[in-house]
Amino acid sequence: MRGLLKLVLLIGLAAGVSSVAQAQDVRLSAASSLSNVLDELAKLWKESGGGIVVASYGASSGLARQIENGAPADLFISADLAWMDYVQDKKLTDPASRRIVAANNLVLIGPADSKVSLEIAPGPNLAADLAGALGNGRLALAEPNSVPAGKYAKAALTKLGIWAKVEAKVASAENVRGALALVARGEAPLGVVYSTDAASEPKVKIVAAFPAHTHPAIVYAVALTNAGKDNPKAKAFLDFLMSEKARAIFAKYGFAPPPT
């Protein structure tokens, strides 16, 4: 009987230790385009004694809805302001903790051996040039009605006056990394992604850059969730993300600093 009681106590103690350890983890939900830089930052954070960051990457739209449905997260980083506004309006984040952590640019990509050359500028030539470059292929985008990268792409193509002409040729992906993969695998001759995504994949090349005035500013908003505001490690990791050291790592991966 004493042996059984001792075993029960040991199991209870182990469970308690495990719960405490898990409570000290930082559960991060972040836009897929940030996966490379955040993996490095999480590694640095752990090596410095900050603790473990458990990251979940995906489209900002999907992550926001997951948080709405109760998915565990201490920090949320969205690739646009709309989805951060969404979770904030649902009273799922701490508005006082909200920050802009980085910025990005939008580019047109092709496979690494692509011979496509065109200039992105308003006018009748762009539609013809893009149609000629696509041929019978499709234009890879993140889902253009909800996923930030796709929304930025749609906004730019609309501003340039050619969305209606290319919409039927869009190959819609779950997120920006999905659109990148379609081009990298040669399944789409062209795609629209962030410049940082293009830089992370040697199997693609940048064909042209979209002028900043053709789409809303691409910024990444971060905030503590309701669970995160009670997690001191999450608060500390947020401060780390806003530090000069972290900004240098963001820059290494091609991200621009937050607009002033």
N, C-alpha and C positions, 0 to 999 in steps of 0.2 A: 504494500500500500504506500509505504514511504517512497519507494522507487518510482511508483506511478505519479505521486504528487510532485516529486522532484522533476520528473520529465515534463509534466504540465507547466511547472514554473519556468523551466528552461525554455520551453516553446514560447511561453508568454513573453519572457524577457527578450528572446530573439525577435519576436514579432514587434515588440516595442522599439527595439533598436532599429529594425528595418523601417518602421514608420517614421522615426526621427530622421533617419538618413534620407528617406524619400522626401520628407518635408523640407530638407535643406537643398534638394535639387531645384533647378530653375527649369520650368517647363515652358518652352518657347514655341510659339506658332508663328511662322514667318513665310513671306512670299518666296516662291521657289527660286527666283532670280538672285536671292541672297545666300543660297546654300553654300557656295564655295567660301565666301568671305566670313560668314557666320561660323562655319565649321572651324576655320582657323582661329577666329576670335574665341570660340568656346574652348578650344585646346589651350590657348594662351591663358585664359581665365582659370582653367583647371590647374595648369602648371604653376600658376602664381598662388595657388591655395584658395581660390575663390569658390570652388565647388564644381559640381557636374551640371552641365546644361544639356537637357534632353530636348532635342529639336524635332519639330514636325514641319515639313515644307510642303507647300502646295499653292494653288491659286488663292489669292487673298479673299475672293468671294466665297470659296468653299471653306476656308479656315474661319471666316467670320460666322458663317452659318453653323459650323461645328461648335464654336464657342457659345453661340446662341442656344444650341441644343445640349449644352452641359459638358462639352469636351474639356478635359483638364488643361489649363494654360495659365501661366503667370504673366507672360508677356506676349503681346501681339504686335507684329510688324506688317503693315499693309503697304502694297506697292502703289496705292493711291489714297487720296483723302476720303473718297466716298465710302469705302468699306470701313475705314476707321470711324467715320461719322456714324455709320450704321450700328456698330457695336456700342458706340458711345450713346447714341440715342436710345438704345435698348437698356441703358444703364448697366452695362457689363464691364466697363472700364473706369479707371480713375482719371477724369479729365485733367486734373492738376499735374499728372505725370506725363501727359502727352508731349512728344517732341518730334521734330523732323531730324532723322538720323543721317540721311544721304539723298543724293539726287542721281539721275541717270539720263541717258539719251536714247533716241529711237533710230534704228538703222535698217536698211534693206540688205539682206544677205543672200548669197548663193553658195553652191558647193565650192570647195577650195579651188577646183579647176575651172570654175565658171569664166566664160569670156564676155559675160554681159557687162555693158558699160552704158550708164544713163545718168542723167542729171535730174534730181528731184526739184522741180520748179513748176509753178502754175502755168497752165497753157495747154493747148491741144496736143502738143507733141508727147507729153508725159503718158497719156492714156495709150497712145499708139505704141510708144516705146515699151511700155510695161506689157501690153498685150503681145507684142512681138517677142519679148524676152520670155514670157510664160509659154508661148506656143500652145501646145495641148496640155500643159501642166497646170498646177494650181499654186496659189499664193498661200503659204503657210502662215497662219496667225493663231494666237491664243484666242479663245472664244470671244468674239468682238462685242457682245452685248453685256457681259458681266465681268470677265477677267480683265484686270487693269491693262496689261500689255496689249490685249486685243482692242480694248476701248480706245487706248491712245492711238493705235494703228488706224482704227476706223475714223477717229476724229481727224487725223492727218490726211487720210485719203479723201475724206469728205471736204476738208478745207481746200484741198488741191483740185477738187471738182471731178474726181474719178471714182469715188466709191461705188456709185450706181453701175459703173461700167465693169468693175472687177468683183463685185459682191458674189456673183454666180460662180466665180472661179476660186473662191476662198476654200482652203482646207483648214477647218477649225480644229484646234488642239485644246486639250484640257487646261494647259497652262503654257507659259512662254517657253519652258524647257521642252515641252512637247513639240511646239512649233520649230524650235531649234533642231530637234532630233529628226524631224521630217526632212529638213534641208540637208543635214549632215549625212543622212542615209541615202540621199539622192532621190527621195520620194516626191520632192517638190523642188522645182528649179529656183524658186525665190521664196523668201519669207521676211517677215517684219518682227524684229526682236529688239531687246535692249542692247546697247553697245557692249555692255559687260558680258552678256551671254555669248555674243559673237566672239569676244576675246577668249572665252573659256573653252571654245571648241575648235581644234585645229582643222577639222574637216569642212569648215565654212570660211567664207571671206566676206568682208563688207563691200557691197557694191556701191552703196550711196548712203548718205546720212540725211535724215529728215530735218529741215530747218526747225528750230525751237518754236517759232511762231505758228507752226501748223498744228500744234496739239497742246493740251494743258501741260503745265510743268510736271515732270515726272519726279515725284518726291516720295520718300518712304517715311511713313508716320509710325511711331512706336508708342505704346502705352502699357501701363500695368493693368491687368485685369482685376476684377474684384478679389480674386484669390491672391493674385500677385502683390497687391498692396499690403497684405498681411505677411508676406514672405520677405524677410530682410535680405536674403540672397538675391531675390529678383530685383529689389531696389538697387542693390549694389551693382548687379550686372547691367542694369539700365544706365547707371552712372558711368560704368566702364565703356559702354557703347558710345557715349557722348564724349569720351575723353580724347585728348590729342593722340594718344597711342593708338586707339581704335581707329581714329580718322585716317591715320597713316596707312593702316591695313586696308581700309575701304579704298583709299586712293590707289593702293597697289593693285587692286582688282578692277580699277577703272571707274569707280564711283566718284561722283563729284560731291563736294561738301554741301551741306544744307544751304539753300539760298538765304541771303541776308536781307 
